[in-house]
Amino acid sequence: MTPPAALLLDLDGTLLDHEHAAHAALYTALSTAGLTDTDRSSAMLLWRELENLHFQEYLDGQTTFEEQRVRRVRAFLAHYGRTRLDRTSAVAWFDTYRAAYEHAWRPYDDVMPFLQGLADVRPRPSVAVVTNGDEEQQHAKLTAI
């Protein structure tokens, strides 16, 4: 069998376990905000829904990467009765989330064996990681994992 000449790999959800990191980060941010009685499953569903909505606005060029974060935080916390959230507070809340998210970055268990096996393939295929995220953040993810 002839090996492929090139491979395209997705980052979030293929190489990096985004779901694990997002769950860990949201629970940390909820706890830090004193929202410890919140149903975690419902909170995660809402967070994902808002992420999809506001990240799409970023992808569509309707907002900046940072602004989509602010919008997401404001909508999320408004659901829990925190409606008077200024931009600085929203950014601070997201920074708590982001720090926990980054701390939880890890590859799926099968990623390193796959990449090690790929190193033995001859001729070695070209490999590219395809992602729709913020370039700086995605480079940091690749470095971390």
N, CA, C and O atoms as CSV, one atom per row, in Angstrom:
chain,resi,resn,atom,element,x,y,z
A,1,MET,N,N,0.846,-1.184,0.000
A,1,MET,CA,C,0.000,0.000,0.000
A,1,MET,C,C,0.889,1.244,0.000
A,1,MET,O,O,1.850,1.335,0.763
A,2,THR,N,N,0.559,2.170,-0.844
A,2,THR,CA,C,1.294,3.418,-0.954
A,2,THR,C,C,0.807,4.379,0.121
A,2,THR,O,O,-0.393,4.627,0.234
A,3,PRO,N,N,1.736,4.928,0.916
A,3,PRO,CA,C,1.308,5.889,1.948
A,3,PRO,C,C,0.790,7.168,1.312
A,3,PRO,O,O,1.144,7.491,0.178
A,4,PRO,N,N,-0.047,7.892,2.040
A,4,PRO,CA,C,-0.554,9.157,1.497
A,4,PRO,C,C,0.577,10.174,1.359
A,4,PRO,O,O,1.551,10.149,2.111
A,5,ALA,N,N,0.425,11.058,0.392
A,5,ALA,CA,C,1.418,12.115,0.191
A,5,ALA,C,C,1.262,13.214,1.229
A,5,ALA,O,O,2.226,13.898,1.572
A,6,ALA,N,N,0.026,13.381,1.734
A,6,ALA,CA,C,-0.231,14.454,2.704
A,6,ALA,C,C,-1.389,14.063,3.609
A,6,ALA,O,O,-2.275,13.299,3.225
A,7,LEU,N,N,-1.361,14.599,4.803
A,7,LEU,CA,C,-2.443,14.420,5.769
A,7,LEU,C,C,-2.888,15.775,6.280
A,7,LEU,O,O,-2.054,16.627,6.585
A,8,LEU,N,N,-4.184,15.984,6.378
A,8,LEU,CA,C,-4.753,17.174,7.001
A,8,LEU,C,C,-5.397,16.726,8.306
A,8,LEU,O,O,-6.253,15.842,8.310
A,9,LEU,N,N,-4.992,17.328,9.398
A,9,LEU,CA,C,-5.511,16.975,10.713
A,9,LEU,C,C,-6.179,18.180,11.351
A,9,LEU,O,O,-5.641,19.287,11.317
A,10,ASP,N,N,-7.335,17.968,11.924
A,10,ASP,CA,C,-8.010,19.023,12.673
A,10,ASP,C,C,-7.347,19.118,14.041
A,10,ASP,O,O,-6.770,18.138,14.513
A,11,LEU,N,N,-7.417,20.270,14.681
A,11,LEU,CA,C,-6.800,20.434,15.994
A,11,LEU,C,C,-7.795,20.141,17.124
A,11,LEU,O,O,-7.661,19.140,17.828
A,12,ASP,N,N,-8.781,21.008,17.292
A,12,ASP,CA,C,-9.735,20.853,18.393
A,12,ASP,C,C,-10.693,19.700,18.114
A,12,ASP,O,O,-11.397,19.686,17.104
A,13,GLY,N,N,-10.704,18.746,19.018
A,13,GLY,CA,C,-11.598,17.613,18.867
A,13,GLY,C,C,-10.994,16.455,18.085
A,13,GLY,O,O,-11.629,15.410,17.949
A,14,THR,N,N,-9.798,16.617,17.576
A,14,THR,CA,C,-9.107,15.537,16.876
A,14,THR,C,C,-7.748,15.280,17.518
A,14,THR,O,O,-7.451,14.152,17.911
A,15,LEU,N,N,-6.936,16.301,17.625
A,15,LEU,CA,C,-5.644,16.175,18.299
A,15,LEU,C,C,-5.764,16.590,19.768
A,15,LEU,O,O,-5.288,15.888,20.661
A,16,LEU,N,N,-6.391,17.715,20.002
A,16,LEU,CA,C,-6.553,18.256,21.359
A,16,LEU,C,C,-7.948,17.921,21.880
A,16,LEU,O,O,-8.941,18.092,21.173
A,17,ASP,N,N,-8.013,17.449,23.106
A,17,ASP,CA,C,-9.297,17.113,23.728
A,17,ASP,C,C,-9.959,18.399,24.230
A,17,ASP,O,O,-9.900,18.728,25.415
A,18,HIS,N,N,-10.587,19.111,23.300
A,18,HIS,CA,C,-11.233,20.388,23.610
A,18,HIS,C,C,-12.355,20.224,24.637
A,18,HIS,O,O,-12.499,21.056,25.532
A,19,GLU,N,N,-13.143,19.167,24.515
A,19,GLU,CA,C,-14.278,18.969,25.436
A,19,GLU,C,C,-13.808,18.842,26.873
A,19,GLU,O,O,-14.381,19.463,27.769
A,20,HIS,N,N,-12.782,18.052,27.103
A,20,HIS,CA,C,-12.246,17.912,28.465
A,20,HIS,C,C,-11.772,19.259,28.998
A,20,HIS,O,O,-12.084,19.636,30.127
A,21,ALA,N,N,-11.018,19.976,28.177
A,21,ALA,CA,C,-10.478,21.266,28.610
A,21,ALA,C,C,-11.592,22.272,28.871
A,21,ALA,O,O,-11.534,23.015,29.850
A,22,ALA,N,N,-12.605,22.305,28.008
A,22,ALA,CA,C,-13.723,23.243,28.180
A,22,ALA,C,C,-14.514,22.929,29.441
A,22,ALA,O,O,-14.900,23.841,30.172
A,23,HIS,N,N,-14.760,21.650,29.705
A,23,HIS,CA,C,-15.474,21.267,30.930
A,23,HIS,C,C,-14.694,21.705,32.171
A,23,HIS,O,O,-15.244,22.343,33.069
A,24,ALA,N,N,-13.425,21.359,32.208
A,24,ALA,CA,C,-12.594,21.708,33.364
A,24,ALA,C,C,-12.556,23.216,33.571
A,24,ALA,O,O,-12.647,23.693,34.702
A,25,ALA,N,N,-12.422,23.960,32.489
A,25,ALA,CA,C,-12.333,25.424,32.577
A,25,ALA,C,C,-13.641,26.033,33.042
A,25,ALA,O,O,-13.640,26.944,33.871
A,26,LEU,N,N,-14.750,25.547,32.523
A,26,LEU,CA,C,-16.042,26.110,32.920
A,26,LEU,C,C,-16.318,25.845,34.392
A,26,LEU,O,O,-16.812,26.726,35.095
A,27,TYR,N,N,-16.010,24.657,34.862
A,27,TYR,CA,C,-16.252,24.345,36.270
A,27,TYR,C,C,-15.385,25.211,37.186
A,27,TYR,O,O,-15.834,25.642,38.248
A,28,THR,N,N,-14.154,25.461,36.774
A,28,THR,CA,C,-13.277,26.355,37.541
A,28,THR,C,C,-13.842,27.774,37.554
A,28,THR,O,O,-13.888,28.412,38.606
A,29,ALA,N,N,-14.269,28.269,36.404
A,29,ALA,CA,C,-14.801,29.635,36.314
A,29,ALA,C,C,-16.099,29.768,37.107
A,29,ALA,O,O,-16.323,30.784,37.764
A,30,LEU,N,N,-16.949,28.752,37.052
A,30,LEU,CA,C,-18.191,28.782,37.847
A,30,LEU,C,C,-17.878,28.840,39.334
A,30,LEU,O,O,-18.475,29.624,40.072
A,31,SER,N,N,-16.960,28.026,39.760
A,31,SER,CA,C,-16.576,27.993,41.172
A,31,SER,C,C,-15.981,29.320,41.617
A,31,SER,O,O,-16.313,29.825,42.689
A,32,THR,N,N,-15.107,29.882,40.800
A,32,THR,CA,C,-14.481,31.160,41.120
A,32,THR,C,C,-15.513,32.272,41.221
A,32,THR,O,O,-15.356,33.206,42.006
A,33,ALA,N,N,-16.571,32.166,40.421
A,33,ALA,CA,C,-17.638,33.175,40.424
A,33,ALA,C,C,-18.676,32.922,41.516
A,33,ALA,O,O,-19.646,33.669,41.638
A,34,GLY,N,N,-18.474,31.880,42.301
A,34,GLY,CA,C,-19.421,31.572,43.376
A,34,GLY,C,C,-20.690,30.888,42.898
A,34,GLY,O,O,-21.695,30.871,43.609
A,35,LEU,N,N,-20.648,30.328,41.707
A,35,LEU,CA,C,-21.813,29.645,41.160
A,35,LEU,C,C,-21.668,28.129,41.340
A,35,LEU,O,O,-21.785,27.360,40.385
A,36,THR,N,N,-21.416,27.728,42.566
A,36,THR,CA,C,-21.132,26.327,42.859
A,36,THR,C,C,-22.380,25.446,42.868
A,36,THR,O,O,-22.268,24.227,42.738
A,37,ASP,N,N,-23.558,26.031,43.018
A,37,ASP,CA,C,-24.793,25.243,43.022
A,37,ASP,C,C,-25.369,25.045,41.624
A,37,ASP,O,O,-26.439,24.457,41.474
A,38,THR,N,N,-24.680,25.522,40.620
A,38,THR,CA,C,-25.145,25.455,39.245
A,38,THR,C,C,-25.086,24.019,38.736
A,38,THR,O,O,-24.114,23.305,38.981
A,39,ASP,N,N,-26.137,23.600,38.024
A,39,ASP,CA,C,-26.121,22.291,37.377
A,39,ASP,C,C,-25.067,22.316,36.268
A,39,ASP,O,O,-25.197,23.049,35.288
A,40,ARG,N,N,-24.038,21.515,36.437
A,40,ARG,CA,C,-22.904,21.564,35.516
A,40,ARG,C,C,-23.269,21.136,34.098
A,40,ARG,O,O,-22.766,21.703,33.128
A,41,SER,N,N,-24.126,20.156,33.979
A,41,SER,CA,C,-24.506,19.695,32.636
A,41,SER,C,C,-25.245,20.785,31.874
A,41,SER,O,O,-24.962,21.041,30.703
A,42,SER,N,N,-26.198,21.427,32.553
A,42,SER,CA,C,-26.944,22.515,31.914
A,42,SER,C,C,-26.035,23.686,31.589
A,42,SER,O,O,-26.160,24.305,30.533
A,43,ALA,N,N,-25.121,23.987,32.499
A,43,ALA,CA,C,-24.182,25.090,32.274
A,43,ALA,C,C,-23.312,24.799,31.053
A,43,ALA,O,O,-23.058,25.686,30.239
A,44,MET,N,N,-22.861,23.560,30.933
A,44,MET,CA,C,-22.007,23.200,29.801
A,44,MET,C,C,-22.775,23.279,28.490
A,44,MET,O,O,-22.234,23.731,27.481
A,45,LEU,N,N,-24.024,22.845,28.494
A,45,LEU,CA,C,-24.851,22.940,27.286
A,45,LEU,C,C,-25.034,24.397,26.866
A,45,LEU,O,O,-24.917,24.732,25.688
A,46,LEU,N,N,-25.323,25.260,27.842
A,46,LEU,CA,C,-25.485,26.684,27.549
A,46,LEU,C,C,-24.185,27.280,27.038
A,46,LEU,O,O,-24.192,28.024,26.057
A,47,TRP,N,N,-23.069,26.968,27.685
A,47,TRP,CA,C,-21.761,27.493,27.285
A,47,TRP,C,C,-21.446,27.082,25.848
A,47,TRP,O,O,-20.977,27.902,25.058
A,48,ARG,N,N,-21.701,25.815,25.506
A,48,ARG,CA,C,-21.454,25.334,24.153
A,48,ARG,C,C,-22.326,26.057,23.133
A,48,ARG,O,O,-21.866,26.448,22.060
A,49,GLU,N,N,-23.595,26.224,23.493
A,49,GLU,CA,C,-24.529,26.921,22.602
A,49,GLU,C,C,-24.058,28.355,22.338
A,49,GLU,O,O,-24.073,28.826,21.201
A,50,LEU,N,N,-23.643,29.034,23.404
A,50,LEU,CA,C,-23.161,30.413,23.260
A,50,LEU,C,C,-21.824,30.457,22.527
A,50,LEU,O,O,-21.566,31.388,21.764
A,51,GLU,N,N,-20.988,29.474,22.750
A,51,GLU,CA,C,-19.720,29.397,22.027
A,51,GLU,C,C,-19.991,29.270,20.533
A,51,GLU,O,O,-19.383,29.979,19.731
A,52,ASN,N,N,-20.892,28.380,20.155
A,52,ASN,CA,C,-21.222,28.199,18.737
A,52,ASN,C,C,-21.766,29.489,18.130
A,52,ASN,O,O,-21.357,29.887,17.039
A,53,LEU,N,N,-22.676,30.133,18.830
A,53,LEU,CA,C,-23.285,31.366,18.342
A,53,LEU,C,C,-22.250,32.475,18.163
A,53,LEU,O,O,-22.131,33.053,17.082
A,54,HIS,N,N,-21.511,32.766,19.218
A,54,HIS,CA,C,-20.604,33.911,19.189
A,54,HIS,C,C,-19.313,33.634,18.412
A,54,HIS,O,O,-18.739,34.546,17.818
A,55,PHE,N,N,-18.863,32.388,18.417
A,55,PHE,CA,C,-17.683,32.077,17.618
A,55,PHE,C,C,-18.013,32.185,16.136
A,55,PHE,O,O,-17.167,32.587,15.337
A,56,GLN,N,N,-19.227,31.832,15.769
A,56,GLN,CA,C,-19.644,31.987,14.377
A,56,GLN,C,C,-19.651,33.457,13.965
A,56,GLN,O,O,-19.300,33.793,12.834
A,57,GLU,N,N,-20.051,34.326,14.886
A,57,GLU,CA,C,-19.997,35.767,14.607
A,57,GLU,C,C,-18.556,36.201,14.312
A,57,GLU,O,O,-18.310,37.015,13.423
A,58,TYR,N,N,-17.615,35.642,15.075
A,58,TYR,CA,C,-16.195,35.925,14.827
A,58,TYR,C,C,-15.780,35.399,13.454
A,58,TYR,O,O,-15.140,36.114,12.683
A,59,LEU,N,N,-16.142,34.151,13.147
A,59,LEU,CA,C,-15.780,33.563,11.862
A,59,LEU,C,C,-16.383,34.331,10.689
A,59,LEU,O,O,-15.785,34.426,9.617
A,60,ASP,N,N,-17.577,34.876,10.911
A,60,ASP,CA,C,-18.256,35.647,9.865
A,60,ASP,C,C,-17.734,37.077,9.754
A,60,ASP,O,O,-18.202,37.840,8.910
A,61,GLY,N,N,-16.771,37.446,10.595
A,61,GLY,CA,C,-16.192,38.786,10.546
A,61,GLY,C,C,-17.058,39.858,11.172
A,61,GLY,O,O,-16.837,41.047,10.945
A,62,GLN,N,N,-18.056,39.445,11.970
A,62,GLN,CA,C,-18.959,40.401,12.604
A,62,GLN,C,C,-18.412,40.956,13.911
A,62,GLN,O,O,-18.914,41.958,14.421
A,63,THR,N,N,-17.389,40.310,14.453
A,63,THR,CA,C,-16.821,40.741,15.724
A,63,THR,C,C,-15.379,40.261,15.809
A,63,THR,O,O,-14.934,39.444,15.003
A,64,THR,N,N,-14.663,40.776,16.787
A,64,THR,CA,C,-13.283,40.337,16.999
A,64,THR,C,C,-13.269,39.071,17.855
A,64,THR,O,O,-14.280,38.687,18.443
A,65,PHE,N,N,-12.116,38.441,17.909
A,65,PHE,CA,C,-11.968,37.232,18.726
A,65,PHE,C,C,-12.251,37.553,20.198
A,65,PHE,O,O,-12.962,36.808,20.872
A,66,GLU,N,N,-11.694,38.662,20.691
A,66,GLU,CA,C,-11.921,39.031,22.088
A,66,GLU,C,C,-13.375,39.422,22.338
A,66,GLU,O,O,-13.939,39.062,23.371
A,67,GLU,N,N,-13.980,40.142,21.423
A,67,GLU,CA,C,-15.368,40.581,21.628
A,67,GLU,C,C,-16.334,39.400,21.665
A,67,GLU,O,O,-17.310,39.425,22.415
A,68,GLN,N,N,-16.074,38.376,20.871
A,68,GLN,CA,C,-16.960,37.210,20.922
A,68,GLN,C,C,-16.875,36.549,22.295
A,68,GLN,O,O,-17.855,35.980,22.775
A,69,ARG,N,N,-15.718,36.622,22.918
A,69,ARG,CA,C,-15.574,36.096,24.280
A,69,ARG,C,C,-16.409,36.915,25.265
A,69,ARG,O,O,-17.115,36.357,26.105
A,70,VAL,N,N,-16.323,38.230,25.156
A,70,VAL,CA,C,-17.076,39.121,26.050
A,70,VAL,C,C,-18.573,38.875,25.887
A,70,VAL,O,O,-19.297,38.771,26.877
A,71,ARG,N,N,-19.030,38.784,24.662
A,71,ARG,CA,C,-20.458,38.544,24.403
A,71,ARG,C,C,-20.902,37.209,25.011
A,71,ARG,O,O,-21.975,37.110,25.607
A,72,ARG,N,N,-20.077,36.211,24.854
A,72,ARG,CA,C,-20.402,34.882,25.387
A,72,ARG,C,C,-20.505,34.913,26.906
A,72,ARG,O,O,-21.447,34.362,27.476
A,73,VAL,N,N,-19.547,35.550,27.563
A,73,VAL,CA,C,-19.555,35.630,29.027
A,73,VAL,C,C,-20.778,36.397,29.519
A,73,VAL,O,O,-21.459,35.960,30.446
A,74,ARG,N,N,-21.049,37.526,28.905
A,74,ARG,CA,C,-22.203,38.333,29.329
A,74,ARG,C,C,-23.502,37.538,29.196
A,74,ARG,O,O,-24.323,37.543,30.113
A,75,ALA,N,N,-23.693,36.868,28.083
A,75,ALA,CA,C,-24.913,36.087,27.874
A,75,ALA,C,C,-24.982,34.919,28.861
A,75,ALA,O,O,-26.047,34.608,29.395
A,76,PHE,N,N,-23.851,34.287,29.092
A,76,PHE,CA,C,-23.808,33.145,30.013
A,76,PHE,C,C,-24.149,33.574,31.430
A,76,PHE,O,O,-25.014,32.977,32.071
A,77,LEU,N,N,-23.479,34.599,31.920
A,77,LEU,CA,C,-23.706,35.031,33.300
A,77,LEU,C,C,-25.070,35.694,33.478
A,77,LEU,O,O,-25.632,35.650,34.572
A,78,ALA,N,N,-25.607,36.299,32.435
A,78,ALA,CA,C,-26.962,36.866,32.511
A,78,ALA,C,C,-27.972,35.763,32.789
A,78,ALA,O,O,-28.972,35.990,33.471
A,79,HIS,N,N,-27.719,34.583,32.270
A,79,HIS,CA,C,-28.590,33.437,32.518
A,79,HIS,C,C,-28.657,33.116,34.015
A,79,HIS,O,O,-29.653,32.570,34.491
A,80,TYR,N,N,-27.615,33.451,34.741
A,80,TYR,CA,C,-27.550,33.209,36.182
A,80,TYR,C,C,-27.805,34.470,36.999
A,80,TYR,O,O,-27.440,34.551,38.172
A,81,GLY,N,N,-28.442,35.456,36.357
A,81,GLY,CA,C,-28.862,36.651,37.064
A,81,GLY,C,C,-27.814,37.731,37.192
A,81,GLY,O,O,-28.047,38.735,37.864
A,82,ARG,N,N,-26.688,37.555,36.578
A,82,ARG,CA,C,-25.626,38.565,36.657
A,82,ARG,C,C,-25.647,39.400,35.386
A,82,ARG,O,O,-24.923,39.142,34.424
A,83,THR,N,N,-26.499,40.400,35.422
A,83,THR,CA,C,-26.755,41.178,34.208
A,83,THR,C,C,-25.959,42.471,34.124
A,83,THR,O,O,-25.896,43.083,33.058
A,84,ARG,N,N,-25.367,42.888,35.197
A,84,ARG,CA,C,-24.613,44.151,35.190
A,84,ARG,C,C,-23.115,43.870,35.143
A,84,ARG,O,O,-22.385,44.142,36.096
A,85,LEU,N,N,-22.687,43.336,34.050
A,85,LEU,CA,C,-21.301,42.933,33.907
A,85,LEU,C,C,-20.613,43.867,32.914
A,85,LEU,O,O,-20.902,43.844,31.717
A,86,ASP,N,N,-19.705,44.684,33.428
A,86,ASP,CA,C,-18.979,45.573,32.525
A,86,ASP,C,C,-17.922,44.777,31.759
A,86,ASP,O,O,-17.632,43.624,32.080
A,87,ARG,N,N,-17.367,45.407,30.763
A,87,ARG,CA,C,-16.401,44.729,29.892
A,87,ARG,C,C,-15.205,44.199,30.672
A,87,ARG,O,O,-14.766,43.073,30.438
A,88,THR,N,N,-14.677,44.994,31.590
A,88,THR,CA,C,-13.515,44.570,32.375
A,88,THR,C,C,-13.820,43.313,33.172
A,88,THR,O,O,-12.996,42.400,33.231
A,89,SER,N,N,-14.996,43.257,33.786
A,89,SER,CA,C,-15.383,42.077,34.565
A,89,SER,C,C,-15.591,40.858,33.668
A,89,SER,O,O,-15.236,39.741,34.043
A,90,ALA,N,N,-16.161,41.072,32.491
A,90,ALA,CA,C,-16.367,39.964,31.551
A,90,ALA,C,C,-15.024,39.406,31.084
A,90,ALA,O,O,-14.845,38.191,30.997
A,91,VAL,N,N,-14.089,40.298,30.786
A,91,VAL,CA,C,-12.758,39.860,30.362
A,91,VAL,C,C,-12.061,39.114,31.500
A,91,VAL,O,O,-11.413,38.094,31.264
A,92,ALA,N,N,-12.189,39.608,32.719
A,92,ALA,CA,C,-11.577,38.940,33.876
A,92,ALA,C,C,-12.158,37.546,34.077
A,92,ALA,O,O,-11.423,36.594,34.343
A,93,TRP,N,N,-13.494,37.424,33.947
A,93,TRP,CA,C,-14.136,36.110,34.090
A,93,TRP,C,C,-13.626,35.165,33.008
A,93,TRP,O,O,-13.325,34.003,33.281
A,94,PHE,N,N,-13.530,35.671,31.776
A,94,PHE,CA,C,-13.038,34.822,30.696
A,94,PHE,C,C,-11.577,34.472,30.911
A,94,PHE,O,O,-11.157,33.366,30.572
A,95,ASP,N,N,-10.794,35.384,31.465
A,95,ASP,CA,C,-9.387,35.086,31.744
A,95,ASP,C,C,-9.244,33.931,32.729
A,95,ASP,O,O,-8.329,33.117,32.607
A,96,THR,N,N,-10.150,33.859,33.710
A,96,THR,CA,C,-10.162,32.728,34.640
A,96,THR,C,C,-10.463,31.444,33.873
A,96,THR,O,O,-9.796,30.423,34.047
A,97,TYR,N,N,-11.482,31.520,33.023
A,97,TYR,CA,C,-11.842,30.372,32.185
A,97,TYR,C,C,-10.656,29.973,31.298
A,97,TYR,O,O,-10.281,28.802,31.237
A,98,ARG,N,N,-10.076,30.961,30.616
A,98,ARG,CA,C,-8.987,30.692,29.671
A,98,ARG,C,C,-7.783,30.047,30.352
A,98,ARG,O,O,-7.199,29.105,29.816
A,99,ALA,N,N,-7.410,30.547,31.525
A,99,ALA,CA,C,-6.259,29.983,32.234
A,99,ALA,C,C,-6.509,28.512,32.584
A,99,ALA,O,O,-5.620,27.673,32.436
A,100,ALA,N,N,-7.715,28.211,33.044
A,100,ALA,CA,C,-8.055,26.823,33.368
A,100,ALA,C,C,-8.129,25.980,32.089
A,100,ALA,O,O,-7.725,24.818,32.085
A,101,TYR,N,N,-8.640,26.563,31.020
A,101,TYR,CA,C,-8.725,25.872,29.734
A,101,TYR,C,C,-7.325,25.509,29.244
A,101,TYR,O,O,-7.079,24.374,28.835
A,102,GLU,N,N,-6.425,26.461,29.288
A,102,GLU,CA,C,-5.054,26.208,28.848
A,102,GLU,C,C,-4.372,25.163,29.725
A,102,GLU,O,O,-3.625,24.317,29.233
A,103,HIS,N,N,-4.634,25.230,31.017
A,103,HIS,CA,C,-4.043,24.260,31.946
A,103,HIS,C,C,-4.519,22.834,31.639
A,103,HIS,O,O,-3.796,21.869,31.886
A,104,ALA,N,N,-5.715,22.707,31.109
A,104,ALA,CA,C,-6.310,21.398,30.839
A,104,ALA,C,C,-6.045,20.887,29.418
A,104,ALA,O,O,-6.529,19.815,29.056
A,105,TRP,N,N,-5.288,21.629,28.612
A,105,TRP,CA,C,-5.003,21.166,27.255
A,105,TRP,C,C,-4.226,19.871,27.311
A,105,TRP,O,O,-3.214,19.765,28.003
A,106,ARG,N,N,-4.710,18.890,26.575
A,106,ARG,CA,C,-3.990,17.628,26.459
A,106,ARG,C,C,-4.426,16.957,25.162
A,106,ARG,O,O,-5.543,17.152,24.683
A,107,PRO,N,N,-3.516,16.162,24.608
A,107,PRO,CA,C,-3.903,15.427,23.408
A,107,PRO,C,C,-4.761,14.223,23.798
A,107,PRO,O,O,-4.714,13.767,24.940
A,108,TYR,N,N,-5.526,13.723,22.868
A,108,TYR,CA,C,-6.207,12.455,23.083
A,108,TYR,C,C,-5.145,11.376,23.248
A,108,TYR,O,O,-4.016,11.527,22.781
A,109,ASP,N,N,-5.509,10.301,23.906
A,109,ASP,CA,C,-4.548,9.230,24.199
A,109,ASP,C,C,-3.911,8.614,22.953
A,109,ASP,O,O,-2.782,8.129,23.013
A,110,ASP,N,N,-4.612,8.630,21.846
A,110,ASP,CA,C,-4.083,7.982,20.648
A,110,ASP,C,C,-3.253,8.905,19.753
A,110,ASP,O,O,-2.721,8.465,18.734
A,111,VAL,N,N,-3.142,10.159,20.123
A,111,VAL,CA,C,-2.451,11.120,19.254
A,111,VAL,C,C,-0.951,10.851,19.182
A,111,VAL,O,O,-0.394,10.775,18.087
A,112,MET,N,N,-0.293,10.708,20.319
A,112,MET,CA,C,1.162,10.515,20.298
A,112,MET,C,C,1.544,9.198,19.615
A,112,MET,O,O,2.467,9.197,18.801
A,113,PRO,N,N,0.874,8.075,19.911
A,113,PRO,CA,C,1.204,6.854,19.165
A,113,PRO,C,C,0.994,7.016,17.650
A,113,PRO,O,O,1.785,6.508,16.854
A,114,PHE,N,N,-0.063,7.718,17.262
A,114,PHE,CA,C,-0.317,7.958,15.842
A,114,PHE,C,C,0.833,8.753,15.225
A,114,PHE,O,O,1.349,8.391,14.168
A,115,LEU,N,N,1.229,9.835,15.889
A,115,LEU,CA,C,2.298,10.677,15.350
A,115,LEU,C,C,3.630,9.936,15.336
A,115,LEU,O,O,4.419,10.097,14.404
A,116,GLN,N,N,3.887,9.124,16.362
A,116,GLN,CA,C,5.126,8.337,16.377
A,116,GLN,C,C,5.135,7.322,15.235
A,116,GLN,O,O,6.163,7.111,14.591
A,117,GLY,N,N,3.986,6.697,14.991
A,117,GLY,CA,C,3.877,5.772,13.871
A,117,GLY,C,C,4.041,6.472,12.540
A,117,GLY,O,O,4.636,5.931,11.608
A,118,LEU,N,N,3.517,7.664,12.459
A,118,LEU,CA,C,3.620,8.457,11.235
A,118,LEU,C,C,5.078,8.785,10.919
A,118,LEU,O,O,5.461,8.886,9.753
A,119,ALA,N,N,5.882,8.951,11.962
A,119,ALA,CA,C,7.302,9.278,11.764
A,119,ALA,C,C,8.048,8.150,11.060
A,119,ALA,O,O,9.091,8.381,10.448
A,120,ASP,N,N,7.518,6.936,11.144
A,120,ASP,CA,C,8.171,5.780,10.516
A,120,ASP,C,C,7.718,5.538,9.077
A,120,ASP,O,O,8.295,4.697,8.389
A,121,VAL,N,N,6.718,6.243,8.621
A,121,VAL,CA,C,6.194,6.059,7.274
A,121,VAL,C,C,7.179,6.637,6.262
A,121,VAL,O,O,7.676,7.753,6.416
A,122,ARG,N,N,7.448,5.838,5.213
A,122,ARG,CA,C,8.340,6.284,4.146
A,122,ARG,C,C,7.637,6.100,2.816
A,122,ARG,O,O,7.056,5.034,2.611
A,123,PRO,N,N,7.644,7.026,1.921
A,123,PRO,CA,C,8.140,8.374,2.168
A,123,PRO,C,C,7.217,9.103,3.152
A,123,PRO,O,O,6.002,8.902,3.163
A,124,ARG,N,N,7.828,9.944,3.965
A,124,ARG,CA,C,7.081,10.658,4.988
A,124,ARG,C,C,6.105,11.639,4.343
A,124,ARG,O,O,6.506,12.470,3.528
A,125,PRO,N,N,4.816,11.541,4.708
A,125,PRO,CA,C,3.837,12.473,4.126
A,125,PRO,C,C,3.954,13.861,4.749
A,125,PRO,O,O,4.426,14.021,5.874
A,126,SER,N,N,3.522,14.830,4.006
A,126,SER,CA,C,3.394,16.179,4.554
A,126,SER,C,C,2.206,16.168,5.503
A,126,SER,O,O,1.209,15.489,5.258
A,127,VAL,N,N,2.318,16.914,6.572
A,127,VAL,CA,C,1.243,16.977,7.563
A,127,VAL,C,C,0.897,18.438,7.800
A,127,VAL,O,O,1.774,19.281,7.990
A,128,ALA,N,N,-0.394,18.717,7.784
A,128,ALA,CA,C,-0.873,20.071,8.074
A,128,ALA,C,C,-1.995,19.969,9.099
A,128,ALA,O,O,-2.808,19.044,9.059
A,129,VAL,N,N,-2.029,20.916,10.002
A,129,VAL,CA,C,-3.110,21.014,10.969
A,129,VAL,C,C,-4.039,22.117,10.490
A,129,VAL,O,O,-3.612,23.246,10.247
A,130,VAL,N,N,-5.309,21.776,10.357
A,130,VAL,CA,C,-6.317,22.699,9.862
A,130,VAL,C,C,-7.180,23.122,11.050
A,130,VAL,O,O,-7.620,22.286,11.839
A,131,THR,N,N,-7.411,24.414,11.166
A,131,THR,CA,C,-8.187,24.905,12.289
A,131,THR,C,C,-8.851,26.222,11.910
A,131,THR,O,O,-8.366,26.949,11.043
A,132,ASN,N,N,-9.950,26.517,12.561
A,132,ASN,CA,C,-10.615,27.796,12.302
A,132,ASN,C,C,-10.495,28.742,13.497
A,132,ASN,O,O,-11.177,29.766,13.551
A,133,GLY,N,N,-9.639,28.405,14.441
A,133,GLY,CA,C,-9.471,29.222,15.637
A,133,GLY,C,C,-8.480,30.347,15.441
A,133,GLY,O,O,-7.874,30.499,14.381
A,134,ASP,N,N,-8.336,31.122,16.485
A,134,ASP,CA,C,-7.392,32.229,16.513
A,134,ASP,C,C,-5.970,31.682,16.349
A,134,ASP,O,O,-5.569,30.761,17.061
A,135,GLU,N,N,-5.220,32.243,15.419
A,135,GLU,CA,C,-3.895,31.720,15.080
A,135,GLU,C,C,-2.965,31.624,16.293
A,135,GLU,O,O,-2.314,30.599,16.499
A,136,GLU,N,N,-2.903,32.675,17.083
A,136,GLU,CA,C,-2.001,32.671,18.247
A,136,GLU,C,C,-2.393,31.565,19.234
A,136,GLU,O,O,-1.535,30.833,19.726
A,137,GLN,N,N,-3.682,31.452,19.518
A,137,GLN,CA,C,-4.132,30.429,20.462
A,137,GLN,C,C,-3.886,29.017,19.914
A,137,GLN,O,O,-3.491,28.120,20.659
A,138,GLN,N,N,-4.118,28.829,18.635
A,138,GLN,CA,C,-3.943,27.497,18.061
A,138,GLN,C,C,-2.474,27.088,18.055
A,138,GLN,O,O,-2.158,25.918,18.274
A,139,HIS,N,N,-1.583,28.027,17.809
A,139,HIS,CA,C,-0.142,27.725,17.906
A,139,HIS,C,C,0.221,27.345,19.346
A,139,HIS,O,O,1.010,26.426,19.564
A,140,ALA,N,N,-0.343,28.036,20.310
A,140,ALA,CA,C,-0.083,27.711,21.715
A,140,ALA,C,C,-0.590,26.308,22.056
A,140,ALA,O,O,0.056,25.583,22.813
A,141,LYS,N,N,-1.735,25.927,21.505
A,141,LYS,CA,C,-2.253,24.580,21.731
A,141,LYS,C,C,-1.305,23.532,21.171
A,141,LYS,O,O,-1.001,22.542,21.837
A,142,LEU,N,N,-0.836,23.751,19.945
A,142,LEU,CA,C,0.086,22.793,19.339
A,142,LEU,C,C,1.361,22.656,20.161
A,142,LEU,O,O,1.867,21.551,20.354
A,143,THR,N,N,1.870,23.768,20.636
A,143,THR,CA,C,3.072,23.733,21.469
A,143,THR,C,C,2.811,22.968,22.770
A,143,THR,O,O,3.656,22.193,23.218
A,144,ALA,N,N,1.653,23.184,23.367
A,144,ALA,CA,C,1.322,22.547,24.648
A,144,ALA,C,C,1.165,21.033,24.529
A,144,ALA,O,O,1.530,20.283,25.434
A,145,ILE,N,N,0.615,20.599,23.397
A,145,ILE,CA,C,0.376,19.160,23.286
A,145,ILE,C,C,1.474,18.457,22.512
A,145,ILE,O,O,1.419,17.241,22.330
